[in-house]
């Protein structure tokens, strides 16, 4: 397992500690969950843009084929 050190700004650290106390979830586990949640959201965003780009390329190709057929 790769270890990483992070530095949080004071407001974020206070909020992390508060949520950890409230939920009973360790701070490290909360950070791990937050990172995984964020990465999943970003991946869905990337996949959406890749799909939109694919549709754009397909649309350009269809338009070019249509114009060539005229």
PEKADA-V298443 format. One record per run of one state. SS is the DSSP state (@ for helix, = for strand, . for the rest). FROM is the first residue (numbers start at 1). TO is the last residue. If there is no record, write none. Layout:
[[SS/FROM/TO] [SS/FROM/TO]]
//
This chain:
[[./1/9] [@/10/23] [./24/26] [@/27/69] [./70/70]]
//
